């Protein structure tokens, strides 16, 4: 295995992961505010938002590290 770091994420991939995180947040909020919203729907939306939010933050850090050298 080589010690080269993975390539920096593209702007498009950052936008996609951030968009999925936002949609998960909207999904959870809609279920939370709906009178017939299921707790499963709320949890699934929250998990999607957290997982993709973390992926976005890590990708931004990788991108900054790649720019700095």
PDB file of N, CA, C and O in Angstrom:
ATOM      1  N   UNK A   1       0.835  -1.178   0.000  1.00  0.00           N
ATOM      2  CA  UNK A   1       0.000   0.000   0.000  1.00  0.00           C
ATOM      3  C   UNK A   1       0.881   1.243   0.000  1.00  0.00           C
ATOM      4  O   UNK A   1       1.907   1.303   0.677  1.00  0.00           O
ATOM      5  N   UNK A   2       0.463   2.205  -0.757  1.00  0.00           N
ATOM      6  CA  UNK A   2       1.223   3.450  -0.817  1.00  0.00           C
ATOM      7  C   UNK A   2       0.741   4.406   0.265  1.00  0.00           C
ATOM      8  O   UNK A   2      -0.369   4.278   0.782  1.00  0.00           O
ATOM      9  N   UNK A   3       1.588   5.354   0.592  1.00  0.00           N
ATOM     10  CA  UNK A   3       1.261   6.325   1.629  1.00  0.00           C
ATOM     11  C   UNK A   3       0.693   7.615   1.066  1.00  0.00           C
ATOM     12  O   UNK A   3       0.633   8.624   1.769  1.00  0.00           O
ATOM     13  N   UNK A   4       0.280   7.598  -0.183  1.00  0.00           N
ATOM     14  CA  UNK A   4      -0.284   8.808  -0.772  1.00  0.00           C
ATOM     15  C   UNK A   4      -1.705   8.999  -0.264  1.00  0.00           C
ATOM     16  O   UNK A   4      -2.477   8.043  -0.186  1.00  0.00           O
ATOM     17  N   UNK A   5      -2.049  10.233   0.080  1.00  0.00           N
ATOM     18  CA  UNK A   5      -3.403  10.492   0.570  1.00  0.00           C
ATOM     19  C   UNK A   5      -4.413  10.389  -0.569  1.00  0.00           C
ATOM     20  O   UNK A   5      -4.047  10.504  -1.738  1.00  0.00           O
ATOM     21  N   UNK A   6      -5.678  10.173  -0.231  1.00  0.00           N
ATOM     22  CA  UNK A   6      -6.696  10.122  -1.281  1.00  0.00           C
ATOM     23  C   UNK A   6      -6.861  11.499  -1.924  1.00  0.00           C
ATOM     24  O   UNK A   6      -6.535  12.511  -1.304  1.00  0.00           O
ATOM     25  N   UNK A   7      -7.356  11.547  -3.141  1.00  0.00           N
ATOM     26  CA  UNK A   7      -7.530  12.848  -3.790  1.00  0.00           C
ATOM     27  C   UNK A   7      -8.553  13.707  -3.048  1.00  0.00           C
ATOM     28  O   UNK A   7      -9.454  13.199  -2.379  1.00  0.00           O
ATOM     29  N   UNK A   8      -8.389  14.997  -3.185  1.00  0.00           N
ATOM     30  CA  UNK A   8      -9.315  15.924  -2.535  1.00  0.00           C
ATOM     31  C   UNK A   8     -10.695  15.797  -3.162  1.00  0.00           C
ATOM     32  O   UNK A   8     -10.813  15.605  -4.372  1.00  0.00           O
ATOM     33  N   UNK A   9     -11.736  15.903  -2.350  1.00  0.00           N
ATOM     34  CA  UNK A   9     -13.085  15.818  -2.900  1.00  0.00           C
ATOM     35  C   UNK A   9     -13.398  17.017  -3.794  1.00  0.00           C
ATOM     36  O   UNK A   9     -12.899  18.121  -3.576  1.00  0.00           O
ATOM     37  N   UNK A  10     -14.219  16.777  -4.785  1.00  0.00           N
ATOM     38  CA  UNK A  10     -14.600  17.848  -5.700  1.00  0.00           C
ATOM     39  C   UNK A  10     -15.714  18.688  -5.090  1.00  0.00           C
ATOM     40  O   UNK A  10     -16.352  18.288  -4.117  1.00  0.00           O
ATOM     41  N   UNK A  11     -15.932  19.838  -5.671  1.00  0.00           N
ATOM     42  CA  UNK A  11     -17.019  20.700  -5.218  1.00  0.00           C
ATOM     43  C   UNK A  11     -18.362  20.008  -5.394  1.00  0.00           C
ATOM     44  O   UNK A  11     -19.254  20.150  -4.557  1.00  0.00           O
ATOM     45  N   UNK A  12     -18.504  19.266  -6.470  1.00  0.00           N
ATOM     46  CA  UNK A  12     -19.766  18.561  -6.711  1.00  0.00           C
ATOM     47  C   UNK A  12     -20.029  17.508  -5.640  1.00  0.00           C
ATOM     48  O   UNK A  12     -21.159  17.371  -5.172  1.00  0.00           O
ATOM     49  N   UNK A  13     -18.999  16.765  -5.250  1.00  0.00           N
ATOM     50  CA  UNK A  13     -19.217  15.739  -4.228  1.00  0.00           C
ATOM     51  C   UNK A  13     -19.536  16.372  -2.876  1.00  0.00           C
ATOM     52  O   UNK A  13     -20.332  15.830  -2.110  1.00  0.00           O
ATOM     53  N   UNK A  14     -18.919  17.512  -2.580  1.00  0.00           N
ATOM     54  CA  UNK A  14     -19.257  18.224  -1.349  1.00  0.00           C
ATOM     55  C   UNK A  14     -20.703  18.711  -1.373  1.00  0.00           C
ATOM     56  O   UNK A  14     -21.415  18.618  -0.373  1.00  0.00           O
ATOM     57  N   UNK A  15     -21.122  19.224  -2.509  1.00  0.00           N
ATOM     58  CA  UNK A  15     -22.497  19.707  -2.634  1.00  0.00           C
ATOM     59  C   UNK A  15     -23.497  18.567  -2.493  1.00  0.00           C
ATOM     60  O   UNK A  15     -24.553  18.738  -1.884  1.00  0.00           O
ATOM     61  N   UNK A  16     -23.172  17.418  -3.045  1.00  0.00           N
ATOM     62  CA  UNK A  16     -24.080  16.270  -2.960  1.00  0.00           C
ATOM     63  C   UNK A  16     -24.205  15.788  -1.519  1.00  0.00           C
ATOM     64  O   UNK A  16     -25.317  15.564  -1.040  1.00  0.00           O
ATOM     65  N   UNK A  17     -23.082  15.625  -0.821  1.00  0.00           N
ATOM     66  CA  UNK A  17     -23.165  15.139   0.558  1.00  0.00           C
ATOM     67  C   UNK A  17     -23.842  16.159   1.473  1.00  0.00           C
ATOM     68  O   UNK A  17     -24.600  15.781   2.366  1.00  0.00           O
ATOM     69  N   UNK A  18     -23.575  17.440   1.260  1.00  0.00           N
ATOM     70  CA  UNK A  18     -24.249  18.465   2.059  1.00  0.00           C
ATOM     71  C   UNK A  18     -25.741  18.494   1.749  1.00  0.00           C
ATOM     72  O   UNK A  18     -26.559  18.692   2.648  1.00  0.00           O
ATOM     73  N   UNK A  19     -26.097  18.300   0.490  1.00  0.00           N
ATOM     74  CA  UNK A  19     -27.511  18.264   0.111  1.00  0.00           C
ATOM     75  C   UNK A  19     -28.243  17.089   0.722  1.00  0.00           C
ATOM     76  O   UNK A  19     -29.384  17.229   1.162  1.00  0.00           O
ATOM     77  N   UNK A  20     -27.601  15.927   0.755  1.00  0.00           N
ATOM     78  CA  UNK A  20     -28.226  14.753   1.371  1.00  0.00           C
ATOM     79  C   UNK A  20     -28.403  14.979   2.872  1.00  0.00           C
ATOM     80  O   UNK A  20     -29.431  14.604   3.436  1.00  0.00           O
ATOM     81  N   UNK A  21     -27.417  15.584   3.516  1.00  0.00           N
ATOM     82  CA  UNK A  21     -27.537  15.889   4.944  1.00  0.00           C
ATOM     83  C   UNK A  21     -28.703  16.840   5.191  1.00  0.00           C
ATOM     84  O   UNK A  21     -29.469  16.656   6.137  1.00  0.00           O
ATOM     85  N   UNK A  22     -28.835  17.842   4.351  1.00  0.00           N
ATOM     86  CA  UNK A  22     -29.940  18.792   4.494  1.00  0.00           C
ATOM     87  C   UNK A  22     -31.286  18.111   4.275  1.00  0.00           C
ATOM     88  O   UNK A  22     -32.237  18.370   5.011  1.00  0.00           O
ATOM     89  N   UNK A  23     -31.374  17.246   3.273  1.00  0.00           N
ATOM     90  CA  UNK A  23     -32.628  16.532   3.031  1.00  0.00           C
ATOM     91  C   UNK A  23     -32.988  15.615   4.194  1.00  0.00           C
ATOM     92  O   UNK A  23     -34.163  15.482   4.535  1.00  0.00           O
ATOM     93  N   UNK A  24     -31.991  14.984   4.805  1.00  0.00           N
ATOM     94  CA  UNK A  24     -32.255  14.173   5.992  1.00  0.00           C
ATOM     95  C   UNK A  24     -32.796  15.012   7.128  1.00  0.00           C
ATOM     96  O   UNK A  24     -33.698  14.585   7.849  1.00  0.00           O
ATOM     97  N   UNK A  25     -32.248  16.209   7.291  1.00  0.00           N
ATOM     98  CA  UNK A  25     -32.726  17.121   8.325  1.00  0.00           C
ATOM     99  C   UNK A  25     -34.160  17.559   8.048  1.00  0.00           C
ATOM    100  O   UNK A  25     -34.987  17.603   8.960  1.00  0.00           O
ATOM    101  N   UNK A  26     -34.451  17.877   6.807  1.00  0.00           N
ATOM    102  CA  UNK A  26     -35.813  18.271   6.429  1.00  0.00           C
ATOM    103  C   UNK A  26     -36.780  17.104   6.630  1.00  0.00           C
ATOM    104  O   UNK A  26     -37.898  17.290   7.108  1.00  0.00           O
ATOM    105  N   UNK A  27     -36.342  15.904   6.262  1.00  0.00           N
ATOM    106  CA  UNK A  27     -37.148  14.695   6.418  1.00  0.00           C
ATOM    107  C   UNK A  27     -37.514  14.481   7.885  1.00  0.00           C
ATOM    108  O   UNK A  27     -38.668  14.203   8.208  1.00  0.00           O
ATOM    109  N   UNK A  28     -36.527  14.613   8.773  1.00  0.00           N
ATOM    110  CA  UNK A  28     -36.775  14.435  10.202  1.00  0.00           C
ATOM    111  C   UNK A  28     -37.662  15.549  10.754  1.00  0.00           C
ATOM    112  O   UNK A  28     -38.568  15.287  11.546  1.00  0.00           O
ATOM    113  N   UNK A  29     -37.406  16.778  10.343  1.00  0.00           N
ATOM    114  CA  UNK A  29     -38.205  17.901  10.839  1.00  0.00           C
ATOM    115  C   UNK A  29     -39.652  17.801  10.381  1.00  0.00           C
ATOM    116  O   UNK A  29     -40.571  18.101  11.144  1.00  0.00           O
ATOM    117  N   UNK A  30     -39.856  17.381   9.141  1.00  0.00           N
ATOM    118  CA  UNK A  30     -41.220  17.234   8.633  1.00  0.00           C
ATOM    119  C   UNK A  30     -41.968  16.162   9.417  1.00  0.00           C
ATOM    120  O   UNK A  30     -43.139  16.342   9.753  1.00  0.00           O
ATOM    121  N   UNK A  31     -41.307  15.059   9.709  1.00  0.00           N
ATOM    122  CA  UNK A  31     -41.947  13.990  10.479  1.00  0.00           C
ATOM    123  C   UNK A  31     -42.201  14.428  11.918  1.00  0.00           C
ATOM    124  O   UNK A  31     -43.206  14.053  12.522  1.00  0.00           O
ATOM    125  N   UNK A  32     -41.285  15.222  12.459  1.00  0.00           N
ATOM    126  CA  UNK A  32     -41.443  15.697  13.831  1.00  0.00           C
ATOM    127  C   UNK A  32     -42.618  16.666  13.951  1.00  0.00           C
ATOM    128  O   UNK A  32     -43.352  16.637  14.938  1.00  0.00           O
ATOM    129  N   UNK A  33     -42.791  17.513  12.957  1.00  0.00           N
ATOM    130  CA  UNK A  33     -43.858  18.512  13.004  1.00  0.00           C
ATOM    131  C   UNK A  33     -45.204  17.983  12.523  1.00  0.00           C
ATOM    132  O   UNK A  33     -46.238  18.608  12.757  1.00  0.00           O
ATOM    133  N   UNK A  34     -45.197  16.847  11.859  1.00  0.00           N
ATOM    134  CA  UNK A  34     -46.434  16.265  11.350  1.00  0.00           C
ATOM    135  C   UNK A  34     -47.191  15.589  12.494  1.00  0.00           C
ATOM    136  O   UNK A  34     -46.581  14.928  13.335  1.00  0.00           O
ATOM    137  N   UNK A  35     -48.514  15.750  12.529  1.00  0.00           N
ATOM    138  CA  UNK A  35     -49.277  15.110  13.608  1.00  0.00           C
ATOM    139  C   UNK A  35     -49.241  13.580  13.541  1.00  0.00           C
ATOM    140  O   UNK A  35     -49.411  12.919  14.565  1.00  0.00           O
ATOM    141  N   UNK A  36     -49.027  13.018  12.373  1.00  0.00           N
ATOM    142  CA  UNK A  36     -48.984  11.559  12.247  1.00  0.00           C
ATOM    143  C   UNK A  36     -47.568  11.061  11.955  1.00  0.00           C
ATOM    144  O   UNK A  36     -47.402   9.973  11.402  1.00  0.00           O
ATOM    145  N   UNK A  37     -46.558  11.829  12.313  1.00  0.00           N
ATOM    146  CA  UNK A  37     -45.169  11.445  12.066  1.00  0.00           C
ATOM    147  C   UNK A  37     -44.734  10.301  12.965  1.00  0.00           C
ATOM    148  O   UNK A  37     -44.986  10.311  14.170  1.00  0.00           O
ATOM    149  N   UNK A  38     -44.093   9.333  12.380  1.00  0.00           N
ATOM    150  CA  UNK A  38     -43.624   8.165  13.115  1.00  0.00           C
ATOM    151  C   UNK A  38     -42.251   8.448  13.716  1.00  0.00           C
ATOM    152  O   UNK A  38     -41.456   9.179  13.126  1.00  0.00           O
ATOM    153  N   UNK A  39     -41.970   7.879  14.879  1.00  0.00           N
ATOM    154  CA  UNK A  39     -40.660   8.064  15.501  1.00  0.00           C
ATOM    155  C   UNK A  39     -39.575   7.408  14.662  1.00  0.00           C
ATOM    156  O   UNK A  39     -38.426   7.849  14.676  1.00  0.00           O
ATOM    157  N   UNK A  40     -39.932   6.355  13.930  1.00  0.00           N
ATOM    158  CA  UNK A  40     -38.959   5.701  13.054  1.00  0.00           C
ATOM    159  C   UNK A  40     -38.528   6.665  11.952  1.00  0.00           C
ATOM    160  O   UNK A  40     -37.344   6.743  11.621  1.00  0.00           O
ATOM    161  N   UNK A  41     -39.474   7.392  11.390  1.00  0.00           N
ATOM    162  CA  UNK A  41     -39.169   8.364  10.346  1.00  0.00           C
ATOM    163  C   UNK A  41     -38.268   9.471  10.884  1.00  0.00           C
ATOM    164  O   UNK A  41     -37.344   9.917  10.203  1.00  0.00           O
ATOM    165  N   UNK A  42     -38.539   9.904  12.089  1.00  0.00           N
ATOM    166  CA  UNK A  42     -37.728  10.951  12.710  1.00  0.00           C
ATOM    167  C   UNK A  42     -36.297  10.458  12.916  1.00  0.00           C
ATOM    168  O   UNK A  42     -35.338  11.169  12.616  1.00  0.00           O
ATOM    169  N   UNK A  43     -36.163   9.242  13.428  1.00  0.00           N
ATOM    170  CA  UNK A  43     -34.831   8.688  13.689  1.00  0.00           C
ATOM    171  C   UNK A  43     -34.065   8.469  12.391  1.00  0.00           C
ATOM    172  O   UNK A  43     -32.877   8.781  12.310  1.00  0.00           O
ATOM    173  N   UNK A  44     -34.734   7.936  11.379  1.00  0.00           N
ATOM    174  CA  UNK A  44     -34.068   7.695  10.096  1.00  0.00           C
ATOM    175  C   UNK A  44     -33.588   9.016   9.489  1.00  0.00           C
ATOM    176  O   UNK A  44     -32.458   9.100   9.009  1.00  0.00           O
ATOM    177  N   UNK A  45     -34.427  10.034   9.507  1.00  0.00           N
ATOM    178  CA  UNK A  45     -34.025  11.339   8.988  1.00  0.00           C
ATOM    179  C   UNK A  45     -32.868  11.934   9.765  1.00  0.00           C
ATOM    180  O   UNK A  45     -31.954  12.514   9.179  1.00  0.00           O
ATOM    181  N   UNK A  46     -32.905  11.792  11.083  1.00  0.00           N
ATOM    182  CA  UNK A  46     -31.818  12.321  11.909  1.00  0.00           C
ATOM    183  C   UNK A  46     -30.509  11.577  11.651  1.00  0.00           C
ATOM    184  O   UNK A  46     -29.445  12.193  11.595  1.00  0.00           O
ATOM    185  N   UNK A  47     -30.586  10.267  11.495  1.00  0.00           N
ATOM    186  CA  UNK A  47     -29.376   9.484  11.216  1.00  0.00           C
ATOM    187  C   UNK A  47     -28.787   9.878   9.868  1.00  0.00           C
ATOM    188  O   UNK A  47     -27.573  10.035   9.741  1.00  0.00           O
ATOM    189  N   UNK A  48     -29.639  10.038   8.866  1.00  0.00           N
ATOM    190  CA  UNK A  48     -29.161  10.471   7.547  1.00  0.00           C
ATOM    191  C   UNK A  48     -28.469  11.828   7.659  1.00  0.00           C
ATOM    192  O   UNK A  48     -27.390  12.030   7.101  1.00  0.00           O
ATOM    193  N   UNK A  49     -29.094  12.753   8.384  1.00  0.00           N
ATOM    194  CA  UNK A  49     -28.519  14.091   8.527  1.00  0.00           C
ATOM    195  C   UNK A  49     -27.168  14.044   9.235  1.00  0.00           C
ATOM    196  O   UNK A  49     -26.230  14.721   8.814  1.00  0.00           O
ATOM    197  N   UNK A  50     -27.055  13.266  10.290  1.00  0.00           N
ATOM    198  CA  UNK A  50     -25.802  13.204  11.045  1.00  0.00           C
ATOM    199  C   UNK A  50     -24.706  12.524  10.234  1.00  0.00           C
ATOM    200  O   UNK A  50     -23.584  13.028  10.164  1.00  0.00           O
ATOM    201  N   UNK A  51     -25.018  11.389   9.625  1.00  0.00           N
ATOM    202  CA  UNK A  51     -23.999  10.645   8.874  1.00  0.00           C
ATOM    203  C   UNK A  51     -23.461  11.484   7.721  1.00  0.00           C
ATOM    204  O   UNK A  51     -22.248  11.598   7.549  1.00  0.00           O
ATOM    205  N   UNK A  52     -24.347  12.064   6.942  1.00  0.00           N
ATOM    206  CA  UNK A  52     -23.876  12.839   5.797  1.00  0.00           C
ATOM    207  C   UNK A  52     -23.309  14.195   6.211  1.00  0.00           C
ATOM    208  O   UNK A  52     -22.464  14.749   5.508  1.00  0.00           O
ATOM    209  N   UNK A  53     -23.757  14.731   7.332  1.00  0.00           N
ATOM    210  CA  UNK A  53     -23.136  15.943   7.851  1.00  0.00           C
ATOM    211  C   UNK A  53     -21.692  15.709   8.255  1.00  0.00           C
ATOM    212  O   UNK A  53     -20.818  16.526   7.961  1.00  0.00           O
ATOM    213  N   UNK A  54     -21.440  14.592   8.929  1.00  0.00           N
ATOM    214  CA  UNK A  54     -20.073  14.237   9.319  1.00  0.00           C
ATOM    215  C   UNK A  54     -19.224  13.972   8.082  1.00  0.00           C
ATOM    216  O   UNK A  54     -18.072  14.400   8.015  1.00  0.00           O
ATOM    217  N   UNK A  55     -19.787  13.268   7.104  1.00  0.00           N
ATOM    218  CA  UNK A  55     -19.045  13.013   5.860  1.00  0.00           C
ATOM    219  C   UNK A  55     -18.662  14.325   5.174  1.00  0.00           C
ATOM    220  O   UNK A  55     -17.563  14.451   4.635  1.00  0.00           O
ATOM    221  N   UNK A  56     -19.571  15.296   5.195  1.00  0.00           N
ATOM    222  CA  UNK A  56     -19.299  16.588   4.573  1.00  0.00           C
ATOM    223  C   UNK A  56     -18.170  17.314   5.300  1.00  0.00           C
ATOM    224  O   UNK A  56     -17.261  17.848   4.665  1.00  0.00           O
ATOM    225  N   UNK A  57     -18.229  17.333   6.623  1.00  0.00           N
ATOM    226  CA  UNK A  57     -17.183  18.004   7.407  1.00  0.00           C
ATOM    227  C   UNK A  57     -15.828  17.346   7.176  1.00  0.00           C
ATOM    228  O   UNK A  57     -14.826  18.038   6.997  1.00  0.00           O
ATOM    229  N   UNK A  58     -15.790  16.024   7.177  1.00  0.00           N
ATOM    230  CA  UNK A  58     -14.522  15.328   6.943  1.00  0.00           C
ATOM    231  C   UNK A  58     -13.993  15.584   5.536  1.00  0.00           C
ATOM    232  O   UNK A  58     -12.784  15.714   5.339  1.00  0.00           O
ATOM    233  N   UNK A  59     -14.891  15.657   4.562  1.00  0.00           N
ATOM    234  CA  UNK A  59     -14.463  15.936   3.190  1.00  0.00           C
ATOM    235  C   UNK A  59     -13.907  17.356   3.069  1.00  0.00           C
ATOM    236  O   UNK A  59     -12.931  17.582   2.353  1.00  0.00           O
ATOM    237  N   UNK A  60     -14.521  18.302   3.760  1.00  0.00           N
ATOM    238  CA  UNK A  60     -14.011  19.678   3.740  1.00  0.00           C
ATOM    239  C   UNK A  60     -12.628  19.734   4.379  1.00  0.00           C
ATOM    240  O   UNK A  60     -11.748  20.438   3.885  1.00  0.00           O
ATOM    241  N   UNK A  61     -12.428  19.002   5.468  1.00  0.00           N
ATOM    242  CA  UNK A  61     -11.107  18.970   6.105  1.00  0.00           C
ATOM    243  C   UNK A  61     -10.066  18.350   5.180  1.00  0.00           C
ATOM    244  O   UNK A  61      -8.941  18.843   5.093  1.00  0.00           O
ATOM    245  N   UNK A  62     -10.436  17.265   4.483  1.00  0.00           N
ATOM    246  CA  UNK A  62      -9.503  16.641   3.539  1.00  0.00           C
ATOM    247  C   UNK A  62      -9.157  17.601   2.421  1.00  0.00           C
ATOM    248  O   UNK A  62      -8.012  17.661   1.974  1.00  0.00           O
ATOM    249  N   UNK A  63     -10.153  18.354   1.969  1.00  0.00           N
ATOM    250  CA  UNK A  63      -9.914  19.295   0.874  1.00  0.00           C
ATOM    251  C   UNK A  63      -8.967  20.411   1.309  1.00  0.00           C
ATOM    252  O   UNK A  63      -8.065  20.798   0.566  1.00  0.00           O
ATOM    253  N   UNK A  64      -9.183  20.923   2.521  1.00  0.00           N
ATOM    254  CA  UNK A  64      -8.291  21.978   3.030  1.00  0.00           C
ATOM    255  C   UNK A  64      -6.874  21.455   3.226  1.00  0.00           C
ATOM    256  O   UNK A  64      -5.903  22.154   2.934  1.00  0.00           O
ATOM    257  N   UNK A  65      -6.758  20.234   3.716  1.00  0.00           N
ATOM    258  CA  UNK A  65      -5.428  19.643   3.914  1.00  0.00           C
ATOM    259  C   UNK A  65      -4.722  19.439   2.582  1.00  0.00           C
ATOM    260  O   UNK A  65      -3.507  19.617   2.493  1.00  0.00           O
ATOM    261  N   UNK A  66      -5.464  19.071   1.550  1.00  0.00           N
ATOM    262  CA  UNK A  66      -4.860  18.876   0.232  1.00  0.00           C
ATOM    263  C   UNK A  66      -4.403  20.209  -0.364  1.00  0.00           C
ATOM    264  O   UNK A  66      -3.389  20.263  -1.059  1.00  0.00           O
ATOM    265  N   UNK A  67      -5.144  21.277  -0.095  1.00  0.00           N
ATOM    266  CA  UNK A  67      -4.760  22.591  -0.613  1.00  0.00           C
ATOM    267  C   UNK A  67      -3.504  23.115   0.077  1.00  0.00           C
ATOM    268  O   UNK A  67      -2.673  23.775  -0.546  1.00  0.00           O
ATOM    269  N   UNK A  68      -3.374  22.814   1.374  1.00  0.00           N
ATOM    270  CA  UNK A  68      -2.217  23.298   2.125  1.00  0.00           C
ATOM    271  C   UNK A  68      -0.952  22.519   1.797  1.00  0.00           C
ATOM    272  O   UNK A  68       0.162  22.995   2.016  1.00  0.00           O
ATOM    273  N   UNK A  69      -1.136  21.345   1.281  1.00  0.00           N
ATOM    274  CA  UNK A  69       0.053  20.588   0.876  1.00  0.00           C
ATOM    275  C   UNK A  69       0.282  19.476   1.750  1.00  0.00           C
ATOM    276  O   UNK A  69       1.241  18.728   1.559  1.00  0.00           O
TER     277      UNK A  69
END
